[in-house]
Amino acid sequence: MIKKILIANRGEIAVRVMRTARELGIATVAVYSEVDVHALHVQSADEAVNIGAAPASESYLNMDKLIDAAQSTGADAIHPGYGFLSENPDFAERVRAAGLIFIGPPADSMRLLGDKIASRKLAEEHKVPITRGAILEDIANDKVLKVAESIGFPIMIKATAGGGGKGMRVVHEPKELIASFEAARREAQSAFGNPTVYLEKYIENPRHIEFQIFCDDHGNAIHLGERECSIQRRHQKIIEESPSVVMTDELRKRMGAAAIKIVKAAGYRNAGTVEFLYNNGEFYFMEVNARLQVEHPVTEFVTGEDLVAWQIAIAAGEELPKKQVEIHFRGHAIECRIYAEDPANQYLPSSGKILVLEEPQSPGVRVDSGIRQGSDVSVYYDPILSKVTTYSDTRERAIQKMLSALNHYILLGVRTPIELLKDVLRHPEFKSGNLTTHFLNDHLPGWKPASPDKKELARALFAASQAAAASQAKSNGGVPVMQTPWQTLGSWEIAKESLS
């Protein structure tokens, strides 16, 4: 039985795991870097341990410090969350070698599935559909071109290690190939320390559909349905939903069976996500993410299950809580990711202090957040701040509920994609379910936010001034200090367009 968990992560996922652990009567330990000393996940835990300086390499990526923190606090398990070390097989091995429970898959499964070439071979061996592709043994220019022509343009160049769109290029014509190939190798070397790339047939206008799977130590494996993740920017998801509008019972059965087949072949345990491309009735295996996904709340809504509770139970040696026939899907759920970034300026990260934060609260609306009013958003970590998930009996109502939630989500101090998300949700092609991974480029190219209503701008200025006054009052013994926002806010801006 697990009695205390150290969460080797930060932000909204750390808070999320703590919530479930608390409901299960399990104590929690947070870790934090020097810039996260006042972070929400630190305040949400039963205990907290400082593990170093702001750079992730000196804190959240330092295996020794994480394991020492777990041992010194008496934790008997480590939950890696997602990002950082969550898919690092060496970390999983070291956690188990230290006598601790790693709430995730075995290291061997991670290594196998984390290698895109090896996982493609595994899928092919077990007759799981894959796109045509080739591993490049010889990287001479003429050999690369010959391999690409044998696959057929357009092609995708992909790094064998890592993800997140790094080391990835789409090539439409032979004349673009060599420059793109060399650029992908450089980027892969810089990001992952491994320049190896491979080529595969590029599926134009696909959907990105993934399946949530779970495996236990008793030979059981099931899926909890699909998530549509086609709305992306730079190969990163921004809106997810379940179920997919193209899914039928027969297709779900086939894709779910393929997902289970490949993870069982890899000796998988715990939670994972099998990702597919879907186009014109056919699906193709992409990869397995050996962890919990950011978008897991949509699956929790439509199945009624707590996926973190499942993770903890399986890590403790228990059997899967349910059989496949006991998993039922009801209603529709949509999730929007709230990043600290500027979608009108190439999605550049935005940092600063959260001056005002009002999160939507209504039935069927869930906000998983790693911030609060006054939080500092640093440049050191992934820019995701929170995610909003809505649920209703139909897709149309879930969309409308999300629009209402985003209209009531007030966040001042850093830029976010909230206005972009609303424009996607309102778009006729989104409403009709005509989704592809190129949605933003096809339907909202060069997106810019509309100029804010003058009343909304006045409200924002007033809210910001109130927040600043409250902050000033704290440092003045609680005595309100009436100053204008121009005196109290320091360096800040709403948007240049607001002044036109």
Phi, psi and omega in degrees: 000134179273128183249333181214131182243133168264130178262112185273055184198188183217181172067206189294328180291323177296317178297321180299312180297321179297324180298313179293317179302318179299318179294332179270000181076025181256131179287154183232149177235126175263151169243151182207151175270175184298329181277350181256015186302329180255015184292156183298320182294331177291317180288339184275345185271163175285326177220160178215143183232128175284125183245013172135193184288171186300315181306134184302327180297337181259001183219273188291345177255005182269103185298318181301314182293322180293315180292320176299320180296320179295315182291321183290335180263358179079019177290145178251001179210155176234128173256123185275351183066221172224157189078186181048242186261013188299330180243028180263110183296329178297321179293315178302318179295316183292324177299313181291324178295334179277004179083016180253159177270128175264119183274080184177187184283166177294154182299320182297320178295320178300314182298316182295311184281338179284343176268110186298327179290313180296321181290326175296318178297319179298316179298317181297319180298328183256019173059035170269127187300135174227159175285159175297140182196178181203141173271138184264102176281326181242121185260016174298144186305316182293327178290318179299316180295320180296317178296316181299318181293329178290331177281317181103129178282152358285155178233162175246130171263128182228141172288141180285338179249156174073198183187210178070020178084357180278142182069029184233133179217143172257130182239121183264333184224150181306324183294341180271348194296305190296316180297319180292321179298314180292322178294319179296319179295317178298315182294320178296319178297317181293318185278323189236357182072017182215114185275000185294131177229166174223166181248142173215156179299130180273122178273115182280137178055049178274167164264151175251110182236131181236154180242131176278123179238158173220139175229145177245185181274008184246016177086008181264143177211133178218167172243155178245038174086183187253163171229133175273121185234035188283335181281107188222157168231127181054044179066015176246133183289143174234335175226132178230154179209161175211134001279174173280144182291341180270356187283135171242166178300321182291317179294318178299321179297316181292314181292320178298319179295321178295319179298315181292323181300316185285324180286327176293322178296333181270002181068036188287154173219152176076203186276146175199169180227126177259123187255139182229153163262142181231133180204124175051047175084355180246148177234154184223132179296136175253297185191173175242128172266114188274060183188180170285146181261155176306322187272016182299336180300330180294324177292321178298321179295311187281342177255340183077016182252151176263106186291329177292321177297321176297316179303313183295317181298315181294319179298331179278001176097005181280162175283164175305138182298333183219160173267166183302321183290345180268356179271121181236148183246128182227136174071199184218139180231144178228139177238137173242131179270133178255107179259157169268085183202165182248100182293341178276354180227059176059028177059033178295140179300149178238131180237163181149198180254138175285104184282318180223133177220117173232112182265144181295142179221110176196163180303137179080010178239128180234132177241116173262113190231146175247013184229168172210171179299130183098349179296145174266130176259111186267172179268001189276337190233175178308138187280005180291128181260317183196179174215141180249129179235133178239153183220138174205181183284338178228162178296318182301317180288326177295321177296313181297322179294324179292318177301318178296317180298316180292328176294335180256012177262109182250120180220112180244141178129326175224159178279149180220166179269021185304316181293323176297315179302319179295321179293324176296312182297330181275349186292135181303324181290325176292314181300325180278353178084014178275083187249142169216170179289352178257017187306311183296316180293324183283322190246338180226050180292142179061033184304137173226145179289148174290152177297134183292149174299142183300325178293321179294321178296318178297319178297318180296316179297319180295315180298319179295320180293323178296318179297317180295320179296321179296319178295319179294324181296321179301320182278000180241032178069023178086001180275120181302139177243112183274099177229158180281160178300333180294335179272331192255336189278341183071220181278116182197166174202151173274296175184141181300325181297336183295336185269356182272000000 
